[in-house]
Amino acid sequence: MLILDVEASGTEYDKHSIISLGALDFRNPTNRFYEECRIWDGAHIMEGAREVHGLSDKDITDTKKQTEAQLIEKFLVWAEMLEDRTLGGQNVSFDRDFVKAAVERAGLNYSFAYRTVDSHSLAWMHMIRRGLEPPIDSEHKRSALNLDSILNYCGIPEEPKPHNALTGAISHAEVIHRLLYEKKFLPEFEKYNIPWK
């Protein structure tokens, strides 16, 4: 599995740009990828996105930084060597769609599968199997299992803010491993015990 996290200038892959991408190989978690880039020419910057990724407009438009196309090409080269490129993460369809749009904008070949492994679904199933009721956001009448609540469920503090694509990918990998195998995975989280064990 290829654990993936994208930070972007907004939430719509056709209007917004990747600004950083973090990934790791689930079979060999020391094999990690992290790159930042400037937004593509004409990309929008969504109000409120700065609070998530912590980068200023100046940071994400800096012409000294590589382009989104250069970043995505490096990522494709890195990912090509992996034995299992099934994408995994928290709401990873968001990240997959951003990668696909960036690949297409760069005129490159998108070769990842549509199927993904989503930590949200794994956490939901894990809670149900333990006889727990997954939390619901009563205002929006939908699941309230975001990454921070899943981290907490797995015994790990919330992800540091602002978000970083690599710390996101690392967090996704740890919770997916704990939910699947009931074991700790990465040295970054060794000190945090699994609550249900």
Legacy VTK file of the C-alpha trace (Angstrom):
# vtk DataFile Version 3.0
C-alpha trace
ASCII
DATASET POLYDATA
POINTS 197 float
0.000 0.000 0.000
1.141 3.543 -0.752
0.077 5.823 2.099
-0.648 9.272 0.700
-1.407 12.756 1.994
-1.799 15.923 -0.066
-1.949 19.491 1.177
-3.604 21.812 -1.317
-4.554 25.430 -1.878
-8.222 24.401 -1.548
-10.602 21.485 -1.815
-11.390 21.304 -5.559
-8.797 19.461 -7.632
-9.748 21.274 -10.843
-9.437 24.781 -9.327
-6.839 24.337 -6.610
-3.253 23.105 -6.594
-1.160 20.644 -4.664
1.264 22.544 -2.431
2.857 19.537 -0.718
2.714 15.782 -0.980
3.775 13.220 1.597
3.817 9.464 1.160
5.321 6.280 2.518
5.582 2.672 1.475
3.473 0.613 3.922
5.685 -2.449 3.273
8.873 -0.469 3.914
7.890 2.566 6.011
11.383 4.057 6.020
10.881 4.633 2.277
9.213 8.055 2.408
8.512 10.889 0.014
7.984 14.580 0.794
8.052 17.548 -1.567
6.563 21.049 -1.664
5.758 23.168 -4.705
4.237 26.440 -5.790
0.673 26.463 -7.098
0.120 26.112 -10.845
-0.449 29.340 -12.761
-4.110 30.285 -12.427
-4.840 28.023 -9.454
-7.169 29.474 -6.843
-6.387 29.885 -3.162
-9.376 28.993 -1.006
-10.227 31.140 1.985
-9.393 29.150 5.122
-6.888 26.786 3.466
-3.988 28.606 5.147
-5.286 27.577 8.560
-4.995 23.926 7.532
-1.575 23.856 5.849
0.042 26.855 7.584
1.749 28.261 4.480
1.309 31.873 3.384
0.209 32.939 -0.088
3.814 34.092 -0.597
5.072 30.584 0.287
2.774 28.795 -2.139
3.369 31.216 -5.046
7.161 31.460 -4.612
8.667 31.109 -8.104
11.862 29.698 -6.567
9.889 26.574 -5.616
9.389 23.766 -8.094
6.150 23.595 -10.061
3.316 21.216 -9.293
4.276 19.347 -12.489
7.862 18.886 -11.280
6.657 17.645 -7.886
4.194 15.172 -9.407
6.809 13.813 -11.798
9.173 13.133 -8.857
6.340 11.424 -6.995
5.524 9.174 -9.954
9.173 8.136 -10.260
9.320 7.374 -6.513
6.016 5.444 -6.556
6.899 3.396 -9.639
9.342 1.272 -7.609
6.770 0.195 -4.997
5.450 -3.367 -5.065
1.944 -2.303 -3.946
0.706 1.088 -5.110
-2.820 0.775 -3.718
-3.465 4.224 -2.246
-4.276 4.419 1.453
-5.049 7.261 3.850
-7.796 9.295 5.481
-10.462 10.162 2.883
-7.781 9.240 0.367
-10.106 9.787 -2.601
-9.422 13.519 -2.045
-5.669 12.937 -2.351
-6.067 10.501 -5.259
-8.151 13.016 -7.220
-5.601 15.792 -6.637
-2.771 13.535 -7.803
-4.758 12.495 -10.885
-5.531 16.134 -11.787
-1.880 17.152 -11.277
-0.680 14.259 -13.444
-3.103 15.261 -16.200
-2.113 18.964 -15.958
1.517 17.861 -16.341
0.689 15.771 -19.420
1.892 12.585 -17.741
0.398 9.099 -17.487
-1.786 8.413 -14.436
-1.400 4.746 -13.490
-2.875 4.389 -9.994
-5.989 2.297 -9.435
-9.335 3.824 -8.518
-9.713 1.533 -5.480
-8.276 2.803 -2.206
-7.974 1.832 1.460
-9.595 4.473 3.656
-8.733 4.753 7.352
-12.174 6.268 7.980
-13.905 3.081 6.821
-11.462 0.898 8.747
-12.047 2.881 11.972
-15.826 2.788 11.484
-15.744 -0.993 11.047
-13.357 -1.438 13.996
-15.682 0.512 16.294
-18.753 -1.442 15.182
-16.958 -4.756 15.760
-16.106 -3.601 19.286
-19.754 -2.747 19.961
-19.177 1.004 19.833
-21.266 3.592 18.046
-19.150 5.689 15.651
-19.595 9.421 16.351
-22.011 11.420 14.195
-21.791 15.145 13.509
-25.329 16.070 14.556
-25.340 19.374 12.671
-24.422 17.823 9.301
-25.842 14.348 10.055
-22.691 12.509 8.923
-19.691 10.711 10.346
-17.535 12.723 12.725
-14.566 10.375 12.350
-11.892 12.785 11.141
-8.170 12.007 11.359
-7.794 13.502 14.841
-10.673 11.438 16.255
-9.243 8.282 14.661
-5.790 9.061 16.049
-7.343 9.509 19.508
-9.320 6.268 19.122
-6.017 4.514 18.343
-4.313 6.073 21.394
-2.381 8.807 19.570
-2.589 12.581 20.156
-4.023 14.818 17.444
-1.861 15.593 14.415
0.244 18.733 14.952
-1.226 21.877 13.421
-0.734 23.290 10.892
-0.852 20.087 8.866
2.139 18.788 6.969
1.658 16.228 4.209
4.383 13.922 5.552
3.148 13.974 9.158
-0.295 13.278 7.706
0.936 10.266 5.753
2.818 8.973 8.799
-0.316 9.362 10.941
-2.452 7.560 8.329
0.026 4.687 8.195
0.060 4.246 11.966
-3.720 4.186 12.387
-4.226 1.873 9.413
-1.645 -0.542 10.860
-3.171 -0.419 14.354
-6.683 -0.968 13.000
-5.640 -3.856 10.743
-3.026 -5.646 12.840
-3.666 -4.437 16.420
0.042 -3.577 16.682
2.164 -0.442 16.860
3.976 0.350 13.633
6.215 3.424 13.401
8.858 4.626 15.861
7.216 8.074 15.993
4.274 6.504 17.864
5.996 3.794 19.912
5.293 5.535 23.237
1.518 5.551 22.624
-0.302 2.413 23.688
-3.240 0.921 21.831
-6.255 1.620 24.087
-8.283 -1.501 23.362
-5.424 -3.946 24.062
LINES 1 198
197 0 1 2 3 4 5 6 7 8 9 10 11 12 13 14 15 16 17 18 19 20 21 22 23 24 25 26 27 28 29 30 31 32 33 34 35 36 37 38 39 40 41 42 43 44 45 46 47 48 49 50 51 52 53 54 55 56 57 58 59 60 61 62 63 64 65 66 67 68 69 70 71 72 73 74 75 76 77 78 79 80 81 82 83 84 85 86 87 88 89 90 91 92 93 94 95 96 97 98 99 100 101 102 103 104 105 106 107 108 109 110 111 112 113 114 115 116 117 118 119 120 121 122 123 124 125 126 127 128 129 130 131 132 133 134 135 136 137 138 139 140 141 142 143 144 145 146 147 148 149 150 151 152 153 154 155 156 157 158 159 160 161 162 163 164 165 166 167 168 169 170 171 172 173 174 175 176 177 178 179 180 181 182 183 184 185 186 187 188 189 190 191 192 193 194 195 196
